[in-house]
C-alpha cells in the first residue's frame, strides 16, 4: 500500500469520482469502501488473469496505469514491463 494512501479516507474521496461508484448512495459507497482491499503491483505484474477465471472483483487504478489484454489468442504478445 502506498504511504500516501489512507484507504478509508482516500477511497471515500476517490470512488465517487469513478464509474460505476459515482452512482452509489452514500450508504452503498461506505459499504464499498469498507469492503475494499488496496494493493500495490509492480510494473509488468499481472493484476488479474481473466483468461483463467472470470474476475469476481472490480479494480480501480489509484495511481499509475494498467494495460488491459483482451485477446486470448494473442496472449504470447502481451505487453511486458
TANORPE-V370028 format. One line per field, one symbol per residue. ss: DSSP state (H for helix, E for strand, C for the rest). psi: psi as a letter, one per 40 degrees, with the letter a starting at -180 (. if undefined). burial: I if it has 9 or more other C-alpha atoms within 8 Angstrom, else O. Layout:
BEGIN
ss: ???
psi: ???
burial: ???
END
This chain:
BEGIN
ss: CCCCCCHHHHHHHHHHHCCCHHHCCHHHHHHHHHHCCCCCCCCCCCCCCCCCCCCCCCCCCCCCCCCCCCCHHHHHHCCCC
psi: hidehhdddddddddeehiedeeiidddddddddeihhiihiheihdhgeddhhieihhhhdiaiiihhegdefdeeiii.
burial: OOOOOOOOOIIIOOIIOOOOIIOIOOOOIIOOIOOOOOOOOOOOOOOOIOOOOOOOOOOOOOOOOOOOOOOOOOOOOOOOO
END
